[in-house]
Amino acid sequence: MRLSRAAWLPAATAAAAAGAWLARHRASPAVQAWRPGGGRRLRAGPLAVRVIGDDGPATVLLHGLTGSGDWWGADFDRLADGCRLVIPDLLGFGASMDLERTDFSLDAHVAALDAMAAEFGIDEVPLVVVGHSMGSVLALEWAAHRANTTRTVTFCAPLYDDEAEAREHIGGMGVLEKLFALDSPLAERTCALMCQFRSLAQWLAVAISPEWPVRLSRDGVLHTWPSYLGGMNAIILNGPWRKALATLDERGVPVVLADGAHDPVPVTGRSAALEQEFGVVHTALHPTAGHDLPVSYSDWTLALVTGDS
């Protein structure tokens, strides 16, 4: 018995879509490179934290907006050789998601990181602070805030001079960024639906993001509208990163600003200009990376963190 066109066409279309998703997923540099990291998963105040090692100098890795500490996969566990590796889910994100909290200001993020440092005894040991995207801006601020910082490394940092430049730059990245990245009514409504149907939203995130590891896509919806707004407005749009850089420059703390050549998030030429402005700043540019820099190109990233590049 032959099936009618109406019967087999939907199935064939679904199979083709699934095949295309799988092919793109398997070909993704991020999917090929990333594996889940190890260590102990602990709590430090409001933060969920992954820790490897018990003593010595500390390296702290800070993820970006809508991410989690899992962004820093197994390759980064090598940083624990000879030191403590501390990887938090930032305030309001990932396993640190808080449905009741409303304060996700820059001060609140810094206070949460300070509490984490006290909990794990890294208040006075030599400290390397590393950040990606939003976490880069927070890394600069926290590094300047901590007297024991010896080195700071940022990847794909959204270093905008002011809120107007930030909104223009993000809006110019594309229609989706303009509609969903900033604090628009559509973005707020989408976030509300995501919170209401979070399990479904996690799998939808996987479906529309074949270029990312499944776990990272699912983690990308573990936040609330207040925590998202706090990260976007307080850190990305209005973060005092230039003042932080000036403080680090005065103290002689080396700062590496690393970007991917195909990443639309940083302002073109901003890192190079800051290298001329601040003596402690050094820059690095990966020729093929985009915003996936730490996930897809961990060897290159690790060399910058350890100072071997």
C-alpha positions as CSV (number, residue, x, y, z in Angstrom):
1,M,0.0,0.0,0.0
2,R,1.5,3.3,-1.1
3,L,1.4,6.3,1.4
4,S,-0.1,9.5,0.1
5,R,2.0,12.6,-0.3
6,A,0.2,14.1,2.7
7,A,1.2,11.2,4.9
8,W,5.0,11.0,4.1
9,L,5.9,14.6,3.5
10,P,5.8,15.8,7.1
11,A,7.8,12.8,8.2
12,A,10.4,13.3,5.4
13,T,10.6,17.0,6.3
14,A,11.2,16.2,10.0
15,A,13.8,13.7,9.1
16,A,15.6,16.1,6.8
17,A,15.5,18.8,9.5
18,A,16.9,16.4,12.1
19,G,19.6,15.3,9.8
20,A,20.6,18.9,9.0
21,W,20.7,19.7,12.7
22,L,22.8,16.7,13.5
23,A,25.3,17.4,10.7
24,R,25.7,21.0,11.8
25,H,26.0,19.9,15.5
26,R,28.7,17.4,14.7
27,A,30.7,19.8,12.6
28,S,30.7,22.6,15.2
29,P,34.1,23.4,16.6
30,A,32.5,24.0,20.0
31,V,30.8,20.6,20.1
32,Q,34.0,18.8,19.0
33,A,36.1,20.6,21.6
34,W,33.9,20.8,24.7
35,R,33.6,18.1,27.4
36,P,32.2,18.6,30.9
37,G,34.7,19.7,33.5
38,G,35.5,17.8,36.7
39,G,35.9,18.8,40.3
40,R,33.7,19.2,43.4
41,R,30.4,21.1,43.1
42,L,29.9,23.2,46.2
43,R,28.0,26.2,47.5
44,A,29.5,29.5,48.6
45,G,26.7,31.8,49.8
46,P,24.4,32.4,46.8
47,L,26.8,30.8,44.3
48,A,27.1,27.3,43.0
49,V,30.8,26.7,42.5
50,R,33.0,24.0,40.9
51,V,36.4,23.7,42.6
52,I,39.5,21.7,41.8
53,G,42.4,21.7,44.3
54,D,42.7,22.7,47.9
55,D,45.5,25.1,48.3
56,G,48.0,27.4,46.5
57,P,47.4,30.3,44.2
58,A,43.9,30.6,42.7
59,T,42.5,31.0,39.2
60,V,38.8,32.1,39.0
61,L,36.9,31.7,35.7
62,L,33.8,33.9,35.1
63,H,31.3,33.0,32.4
64,G,29.2,35.3,30.2
65,L,25.6,36.4,30.1
66,T,23.1,33.5,30.1
67,G,26.0,31.0,30.6
68,S,27.1,28.9,33.5
69,G,30.4,27.7,34.9
70,D,30.1,24.6,32.6
71,W,31.1,26.9,29.8
72,W,34.7,26.3,31.0
73,G,34.9,22.6,30.0
74,A,37.3,19.8,30.9
75,D,40.3,21.3,29.0
76,F,40.4,24.1,31.6
77,D,40.7,21.7,34.4
78,R,44.4,21.7,33.5
79,L,44.6,25.1,35.1
80,A,44.4,23.4,38.5
81,D,47.9,22.0,38.1
82,G,49.8,23.8,40.9
83,C,46.8,26.0,42.0
84,R,43.2,26.1,43.0
85,L,40.7,26.4,40.1
86,V,37.4,28.1,41.1
87,I,34.6,28.3,38.6
88,P,31.3,29.8,39.8
89,D,27.9,30.0,38.3
90,L,27.5,33.7,38.5
91,L,24.8,35.3,40.6
92,G,21.4,34.4,39.1
93,F,22.7,32.1,36.4
94,G,23.0,28.3,36.0
95,A,22.8,26.5,39.3
96,S,23.0,29.9,41.0
97,M,19.6,30.9,39.6
98,D,17.4,32.5,42.2
99,L,13.7,32.9,41.5
100,E,13.1,35.2,44.4
101,R,16.1,37.6,44.3
102,T,15.8,41.0,42.6
103,D,19.2,42.6,43.2
104,F,21.6,41.6,40.5
105,S,23.6,44.9,40.5
106,L,27.3,45.0,39.9
107,D,27.8,45.5,43.6
108,A,25.7,42.4,44.3
109,H,27.9,40.3,41.8
110,V,31.1,41.6,43.4
111,A,29.8,40.9,46.9
112,A,28.9,37.3,45.9
113,L,32.4,36.7,44.5
114,D,33.9,38.2,47.7
115,A,31.9,35.8,49.8
116,M,33.0,32.9,47.6
117,A,36.7,34.0,48.0
118,A,36.3,34.1,51.8
119,E,34.6,30.7,51.8
120,F,37.4,29.0,49.9
121,G,40.2,30.8,51.5
122,I,41.5,32.7,48.5
123,D,41.4,36.2,50.0
124,E,45.1,36.6,50.3
125,V,46.7,34.1,47.8
126,P,47.9,35.2,44.4
127,L,44.8,35.5,42.2
128,V,44.3,35.2,38.4
129,V,40.9,36.4,37.2
130,V,39.6,35.3,33.8
131,G,36.3,36.2,32.1
132,H,34.4,35.7,28.9
133,S,31.9,38.2,27.5
134,M,29.9,39.7,30.3
135,G,32.2,37.8,32.7
136,S,35.1,39.8,31.2
137,V,33.7,43.1,32.4
138,L,33.0,41.6,35.8
139,A,36.5,40.1,35.8
140,L,38.0,43.5,35.3
141,E,35.9,45.1,38.1
142,W,36.5,42.2,40.6
143,A,40.2,42.1,39.7
144,A,40.6,45.8,40.4
145,H,38.6,45.3,43.7
146,R,40.9,42.5,44.9
147,A,44.3,43.6,46.3
148,N,45.7,40.0,45.6
149,T,45.1,40.0,41.9
150,T,48.3,39.2,39.9
151,R,46.8,38.8,36.4
152,T,43.6,39.3,34.5
153,V,42.6,37.8,31.2
154,T,39.4,38.6,29.2
155,F,37.9,37.0,26.2
156,C,35.4,38.6,23.8
157,A,34.9,41.5,26.2
158,P,31.9,43.9,25.4
159,L,33.9,47.1,26.4
160,Y,31.5,49.9,25.4
161,D,32.3,53.5,26.2
162,D,28.7,54.2,27.4
163,E,25.2,52.9,27.2
164,A,24.4,54.7,24.0
165,E,27.3,53.0,22.2
166,A,26.4,49.7,23.7
167,R,22.8,49.9,22.5
168,E,23.8,51.0,19.1
169,H,26.5,48.3,18.8
170,I,24.3,45.5,20.0
171,G,21.3,46.6,18.0
172,G,23.5,46.7,14.9
173,M,24.5,43.1,15.3
174,G,21.2,41.9,13.9
175,V,17.4,41.9,14.2
176,L,17.4,39.1,16.8
177,E,19.9,40.9,19.0
178,K,18.0,44.2,18.7
179,L,14.7,42.4,19.7
180,F,15.9,40.0,22.3
181,A,19.3,41.0,23.7
182,L,18.2,44.4,25.0
183,D,15.4,45.2,27.5
184,S,12.5,45.2,25.0
185,P,8.9,44.2,25.8
186,L,9.3,41.2,23.4
187,A,12.5,40.1,25.3
188,E,10.7,40.4,28.7
189,R,7.7,38.4,27.4
190,T,9.9,35.7,25.9
191,C,11.8,35.4,29.2
192,A,8.5,35.2,31.2
193,L,7.4,32.3,28.9
194,M,10.8,30.6,29.3
195,C,10.4,30.8,33.1
196,Q,6.9,29.4,32.9
197,F,7.9,26.5,30.6
198,R,11.6,26.1,31.5
199,S,12.0,22.4,30.6
200,L,10.5,23.0,27.2
201,A,12.5,26.2,26.8
202,Q,15.7,24.2,27.4
203,W,15.0,21.8,24.6
204,L,13.9,24.6,22.3
205,A,17.3,26.2,23.0
206,V,19.0,23.0,21.9
207,A,16.9,22.8,18.8
208,I,17.8,26.4,17.6
209,S,21.4,26.1,18.6
210,P,23.0,23.1,16.9
211,E,26.4,24.9,17.0
212,W,26.6,24.5,20.8
213,P,27.0,21.5,23.1
214,V,23.6,20.4,24.3
215,R,24.5,21.0,28.0
216,L,25.5,24.6,27.4
217,S,22.3,25.3,25.4
218,R,20.2,23.9,28.2
219,D,22.1,26.0,30.8
220,G,21.4,29.1,28.7
221,V,17.8,29.3,29.9
222,L,18.7,29.0,33.6
223,H,18.1,32.6,34.6
224,T,15.3,35.0,35.4
225,W,14.4,38.3,33.8
226,P,15.8,40.3,36.8
227,S,19.2,38.4,36.6
228,Y,19.3,38.9,32.8
229,L,18.6,42.6,33.2
230,G,21.2,43.0,36.0
231,G,23.8,41.4,33.8
232,M,22.9,43.4,30.7
233,N,22.2,46.8,32.3
234,A,24.6,46.9,35.2
235,I,27.5,45.2,33.7
236,I,27.4,45.3,29.9
237,L,25.7,48.6,29.3
238,N,27.0,50.5,32.2
239,G,30.0,48.6,33.7
240,P,32.8,50.9,34.9
241,W,35.5,48.9,33.2
242,R,37.6,51.8,32.2
243,K,38.0,52.9,35.8
244,A,38.9,49.2,36.7
245,L,41.5,49.2,34.0
246,A,43.0,52.4,35.3
247,T,43.2,50.9,38.8
248,L,44.9,47.8,37.5
249,D,47.3,49.9,35.5
250,E,48.3,51.9,38.6
251,R,49.0,48.7,40.4
252,G,50.9,47.2,37.5
253,V,48.6,44.2,37.1
254,P,49.0,42.6,33.7
255,V,45.7,42.5,31.6
256,V,45.2,40.5,28.5
257,L,42.3,41.5,26.2
258,A,41.8,38.6,23.7
259,D,39.2,38.6,20.9
260,G,38.1,36.4,18.0
261,A,38.5,38.0,14.6
262,H,34.9,37.0,13.7
263,D,33.2,38.0,16.9
264,P,30.7,40.8,16.5
265,V,30.4,41.6,20.2
266,P,33.6,43.6,20.8
267,V,34.0,47.1,19.3
268,T,36.5,46.8,16.4
269,G,39.8,48.3,17.4
270,R,38.8,48.9,21.0
271,S,41.3,46.4,22.5
272,A,44.1,47.8,20.4
273,A,43.3,51.4,21.5
274,L,43.3,50.3,25.1
275,E,46.7,48.7,24.6
276,Q,48.0,52.1,23.6
277,E,46.3,53.8,26.5
278,F,47.2,51.5,29.4
279,G,50.8,50.1,29.8
280,V,49.6,46.9,31.5
281,V,47.3,45.9,28.6
282,H,48.3,43.4,26.0
283,T,46.0,42.1,23.2
284,A,45.6,38.9,21.3
285,L,43.5,38.1,18.3
286,H,42.5,34.6,17.2
287,P,42.2,34.6,13.4
288,T,39.2,32.3,13.0
289,A,37.3,32.5,16.3
290,G,34.0,34.2,17.1
291,H,32.3,34.5,20.4
292,D,32.9,30.8,20.9
293,L,36.6,31.5,21.7
294,P,37.1,29.8,25.0
295,V,34.9,26.8,24.2
296,S,36.2,26.0,20.7
297,Y,39.8,27.0,21.0
298,S,40.8,26.0,24.5
299,D,44.5,25.4,23.8
300,W,45.0,29.0,22.5
301,T,42.9,30.3,25.4
302,L,44.8,28.3,28.0
303,A,48.1,29.6,26.8
304,L,47.0,33.2,27.4
305,V,45.7,32.4,30.9
306,T,48.9,30.8,32.0
307,G,51.1,33.3,30.2
308,D,52.7,30.8,27.9
309,S,51.7,32.6,24.8
